Amino acid sequence: MSSLDFEPLTYGELSPERRPSLAQALVSVLGVVAFLGVGSGFLGMDPHAPLLWSIVLTGLVAKYWMDLSWEDVYDGIAKGLLMGLQALLILFTIYALIATWVSSGTIPGLMYYGLSVLTPEVFLPVTAVLAAAVAFSIGSSWTTAGTLGVAFIGIGSGLGIPEPMTAGAILTGAYAGDKQSPLSDTTNLAAAVTNTDLFDHIRAMRAGTLLALGISLVLYAALGLRAGGAIPAGQVEQIQSALAGTYDLSPLVFLPLVVTFGLALYGYPALPSLVAGVFAGALTTTLLQGQSFVAAWDVFLNGTEPQTGMELVNDLLAAGGLSGSAWTITVVVAALALGGLLEGIGVLAVLAHHLAASIRSRSGLVVSTGVGAFVVNALSAQQYMSIVVPGMSLRSLYDEYDLVSENLSRAVEAAGTPTGALIPWHAGAVYMSGVFGVPTLSLANFWGTYFPYYFFAFLSPLVLFAMGLTGWGITAKDDREARTAAPADD
């Protein structure tokens, strides 16, 4: 899903006559912040209209203040959509996959057996650990969240754990495992754009990732002790009876899971692995659950509304199918268009240039890289840009400060990869909110969103900043050369 051949515009590549001034860049950026902050954050509107306002403002600035052509505006939008095309295809596929996995009995089976072995007290930390293990194995946080994550939401609800807490634990594990996986697209992208060996990059991230994940697990353990409470008498048994009475829950229901994760482990990219999972789900629906071929593929398109005799289970297993992805897709299309426009007219390059000019020390460089990655994440609405733009813009500064490239690759991924799911209009956040059925952030219902429970997204950048300010884990070229030249002990 990554665009390893994508190279953003740099400040030096922009001719003076088409290069936005800092004032022009700030008007566009502050307009985006104001529209999205007031519209989505304060007024509680869906992000569609604020994103449209932002696109219109940025386009007008480009046309009438910067004197660019409409073709320049369209080219920027098209570039953003092209970069996010594979993400859009995965969104379509995941919605269809969830529906077919419900109708095939895969997700009901995971819920049935999960309720038998998990307890409220250990559920949250165990969920985070399992999500991390799966994401590390297959290299995809999105696939982990859209498959096992959906089942964990159902299991947690059955155990009395609020869905926002479960969503936070899933995200923590999924992104922590994704960051450390050599199969991950963002991990490979961060290494590629910073000219860093892949495994040097992974080793550089290890200590910070494990520390942030470890603190998160402690917090989830404490949260689980408070949140679990007493399960209403017989609730787990009622849920299991409703599931077993509606679906054939033999081990064959896990065929779609085996196919999808088997292909991912074998090295197939996320999209073909997920598409294979859709076909396996439709096949299992027909052969095991007794539905017709036409009915199985109608679920693929229109979703499922199971009638299990228990409202809680019906709500947990209701899935929209391919047609149910419309809200999510339209938000992501608008966000990608805005990000592509900001990049295409040079706004992101100008911001990166002025950020670089303000840096005065090694610690300031590391912290500024993390802040820059987050800002680009918020403005571009997709995590690839948050890695590529600061990764390529600040590369020469790391050379000037005599720092090895792993410091840069770690910084852009620690602050770029996990934080996208915190930003309500970001492609990752829209996706996660859609598959979990839990809002990303709402000021009116803050504790009913996953934002305050997604601990890793806060801890990963904070650990990075602590490393930059204290020097822990920061490697200079002179230090590496000294270690390499040191004679081996006899």
N, C-alpha and C positions, 0 to 999 in steps of 0.2 A: 504494500500500500504506500510505500514511500516513493519519493521522487528524487533519487540520488543524483540525477543529472540536472536538477533544477538549480539555477544560479540566480540569486536575487540581484536586482540593480544595486550597485554600490554608488557611493557619493561621487567618486571619481569618474564613473561611467556616465553620469548625468551631465549633459552639456549645460553651461551656465544659463542659457536662455530658457531651458525647460526644467531646470532644477528648482524645486520649491524653496522659498525662504523658510526660515524657522517660524516666522509668524504664520505663513500659509499652512505649514504642516501642523502647527498647534491649533489653528482654527478648525481644521478637519478633525483632529484627534479629540479636542475638547468638545466639539459638537457630538461626536460619537459617544463620548463618555456621558455627556449631559442627556442625550436622547435615551440611551439605554439605561442610564442610572435612574432618571426620573420616570421614563415610561415603564420599564420592566420592574425596576427596584421599588420605586415609591408608589406609582399608580397601580402596580400589579397587572399591567397589560401583558398580553402575549408579546413576544419579542418581534413579531413580524413587522408591525408598523414602525417601531423605533429603528429597526434595521433599514427599512425603506427610507425613512427620514435621513438616516446617516448616509446612505448611498446617494440620495439626491443632493444633500449638502456637499459631500465630497466631489460629486460630479460637477456641480456648479462652481465650486472653487477651482477645479481643474480647467473648466471651460472658460470662465469669465474673469478669473483673477490670474491664473497661471497662463492663460491664452493657449491651452492645449486644444486639440481637435476632439470631436466626438469619437473619432476612430481610436484615439488614445484611451479614452474612457472605456469604450467597449472592449478594447484589447486587454486592459487590466482586469475587467470583470471576467472575460473569457479565460484568462490565465488562471485566475483563482478557482474557477469552476473546474478547469482541466486538472489542476493539482488535486482537487478534492473528489474527482470522479470516482476513484476506486472506493473511497470512503462512502460515497452515496450508494454505490452498488452493494457494499456490505450492509448498509442500513436496510435497503430493500430486502436483501437475503435473510438477514437476522429476523426481521418481522415475520417473514414466511416460515422460517425455520422454527421459531417458537410455537407458531400455530400447529405445524405438522408434528412437532415433538409433544404437544399436548394431546393431540388426537391419536398419536401412536402409543401413548402411555409412557413415554420416556420420562417426561417431567413429573407426571403423577407417580411413577415408580420411584424416582429419586426422592420425592416427598414421603412416600409410604415407608421406605426403608430408612430414610434419614430420621424420621420421627421415632423410629425404634431404637436408635443408638445414641442420639444426641440429647443433652439435657440443657435447660436454659442457662445454667451457670457457666458452662464451657462453650456454649454455642458460638458466641461472637469471636473469641480468639481462635477457635478451631476453624471457623469459616474463613477468617483471614489467612490462616496457615494453608488450608487446602486451596484457596484461590491463588495464593502465591506459588504453590507447587505446580498447579496446572498451568498458570501463565508462564512460569519459567520453562516448563516442558514444551509448550507449543509456541511460545513467543508472541502471544497476543492477549492483551488485556480485554479488548472488545469481545473476542470469541469467548473468553472465560466468563465475562459478565453476562453475555447474551445467552449462554447455555446453562452452565452450572449455577450462575448467579441467580437466574430466574427461579430455579428449584430451591435455592437457599432462602429466597424471599418467602416462598411458601412454607418451608420447614420452620423458619423463624416465627412466622405468624402463628403456626400451630402450637409453638412452644411459648407463645405469649410475648415474644420479642418484637418491639415496634419496627415496622418496615424501614424507616429511615436509618435506624441503627444497623440493621442487617446490610442495607445498601452501602453504608460507610465502611463496614468491615470487608465486604466483597471488593470494593474499590481499592482499599488499602492493600489487600493481598494481591489483587490483579496487577496493579501498577508496580508494586515492589518486585513481583516476580518478573514482569515484563522488562523492567529496567536491567535486570541481571541476566537476561536470556540472550545467548548469541544468535537466536532465531528471530529476535524482535526487530521489526523494521525501524523503530526509533533508535534503538541501540546501534544498529548498523549505520543509520543515517548520521547520528552524532559523531561516530568515529570517522565516517567518510568525509564530512564537510570540514572537519578539523585536522585532517591528515594524521589520524591517530590509529595505531594498530588496534583492531577490534578487542583483543583480549587484554591489552594494556588498558583500554578504556573500561572494560568490565571490572578489572582488578582495582582500578582507581575509584570506582563507584562502590565497591563492596562494603567498606567499613561504614560509610555514611548511610547506605541503604539499610544495612543490618541494624544500625543504631536507631534509625527512624522507625523501622519495622518493629524492633524490640520494644521501644517505648509505646508504640501503638498497641501492641499485644497486651502490655501491662494495663493500659487504659481500657481496652476492651474487656479484659478479665474483671476489672473493677466495675465497669459498666454492666457486665452480665450479672454480677452478683446483685446489683440494685434493680435491674430492669426485668429479670426473669420472673420474680415473684412466684406465686402459686398458680399452677395451671388449673383451670376449672376442672372439677372432677369429671373424668371420662372424656374430656375434649379430644385428646390424642386418639383414643380408641374410636371416637365418632368420626374423626377425619379419616382415619385409616379405613374404617368400614365404608365410608362414602366413596373413597377412591377404589377400594377393592370391588365394590358393588357396581362400579361404572366401567372399569377397565380390566382387561386381562393383564395382570401384573407379573407374568412369568419373566424369567431372566432375559427372554428374547426382546423385551421392550427396550433394552439398552443397546440394541444393534445400531441405531442412529448415532448414539454417543461413541460407540467403538469405531464406527466408520469415520466420523468427523475428527476425533482426536487421533485416531490411527494415522490418517493422512497427514495431519498437522505434524505429528511426531516424525513421520517419514520424511518431512521436509517440504510438503506442498504448501503454497501460500494460503492465507486465510480464506480468500474468496472461493477458490475451487473446493477447499475442504468443507466450507459451509454449504455450498451448493450440493455437494455430495450428501451432506447431512439432511438437506431438504428431501432429496430423492429417497434416501433411506427411511426418513420419517413417513413419507407418503406410502412407500412399500409396506412398512410395518403396520400402518393404519389399515391397509387393505387386507394383508394376510393374517394379522393377529387380532385386530379389533373388529374385523368382520364388516368394515365399510366398503362400499363399492369404489371402483377406480375413480369414477366421476366425483363422488363425495369426498374422497381423499384430496383431490386437487381443487375442489371447491373450498376446502379448509385452507389450503395454500393461499388462495386469493382473498377469501372473505373472513377467515378466522374461525374461531370456535366459541360456542356458548354452551359449555357442558351443563347437563342437568343431573347433578349427583344427589339431589335431595338435601343438600346442606349449603346454605347461602354463602358461608365463608369460603368453602371449597370452590363453589361456582365463580365467585369473584376472583379468587387467586388464579384460576385456570382460564379465565376469559382472555382470549388473544385476538388481535385485530387482523392478523394475516397481512398479506402484501398491501391491500387497500387501506389498512389501518396505519400505514407509515406516512400518510400524506402530511399530517401536521409536522412531524419531525423533519421530513425531507424538505418541506418548504422553508423551515427555519434555517436548516443547514445550507440550502442553496443561497438564501439571502446573505447569510453570514460569510460564506465563501466568496460571494460576489463583492462584498464590502472589503474583505481582506485583500483580494486580488486587486481591487481598485487602489487601495492605499499603497500597495507595493508597486503597482504599475506606474503610478504618477510620481513615485519617488519619495512619498511621505516617510515610509519606514527607513529608507536609506538616510534621509536627513536626520531623523531622530537618532539612528545608530551613530552617525557621524558626530553629532553634538554630545551624545553619551560618551563616546570614546575620548573626545576632547576634554571632558571634565574629570577624567581619571588621573589621580596623582600618586597612587601607591599600589603595591601588589594586593593588599587586602581590599582596597577600593575597586580594583579591577575584578576580583572574584565576585564581590557583592554586586557590583554594577552589571556584571554578566548575568547573574541570576535575576536581578530586577528587570533587565532588558528582555530576557527570555519570557518573563511573565507578562510584561507589557505587550510584546509582540503577540503572545498567545491571546490576550484579550482583544487586540485590534484585528488580528487576522482570523480569529475563530478556528484555527486548526494548528495542531501541535507541530506539524512539519515545519511551518514557517517560523515557529518559536525556536526551533533548533538551527535552521539554516541561516536566518538573517543575522542573529548575533554570532553564530559560529563562524561565519565567513567574514563578517564585518570587523570582529575583534581579534582575528587570528594574528595579525601583525603585531598587535599590542602585547600579546603573550610572548612573542619573540623579543620585543623590546625590553620587557621586564624579566627576560631570561627564565621563563617558565616553560616546562615541557607541555606538550599539547594536551596531555591527559587532564590537566587542570581545566582547560577550556571545555573539552568534551564532557567532563563530569558536570561542570557548572550549567551548561545549556540543557543537559538532560535532567539533572536534579530539580531544576526550577521550571523546565518546559514540559516534560512528559506528564508528570502527575497533576499539575495544576489546572490543566484545561478543563477537567471535569468539575471545577469549582465555578466556572464562569458560565452563567445561565444560557447565553447565546452561542457558546462555543460548540463546535460539532460534537466533541466528546461528551459534554454535559447534556446536550439535547438527546444524544443517543442513550446515555446511561439513564437519564430520567425516563425516557420512553420505555426501555425494556424493563426497568424496575417498577414503573408506575409510581415513582416517588419524585416530588419536585426537587430541583437542584437547590434553589434558594428563594425564600419569600420572607420579606420583612414582617408581613402580617401573621405568618405562621412559621417562625424561624425554626422551632424545634420539631416541626412536622416535615422538615426537609433533610436531605442527607448531608448538607453543607457542614453542620457542626460536628458530625460524626465521622467524617472522612479525614482521619487524623494524619495519615501519611502525606497528604497534599500540603499540610502546614509544616510538618516536621522535616520533610525532605529539603525544602529550601532553607529552613532555619538551621539545620545541621550544616548545610553548605555555607551559610553565612558565618556560623561559628568557626568552621574550618578556615575561611578566608581571614577572619579577624584574629584568630589565634595562631595561624600558620600550621595547624595540625593537618597532616596529609598533603600539604602543598609542596610540590617537588620542583626545585630549580634545576636547570640544566647543569650547572656546576656541581650540584650534589650528586646527580646521577653519574656524571662523568667521573667524579671522585670515587664513587662506589665501584664503577666498572673498572677503573684503573688500579684499584687496591689489590695487592697481591694476595693470593689465596693462602689460608693458614696451612702450615705444614702438619 
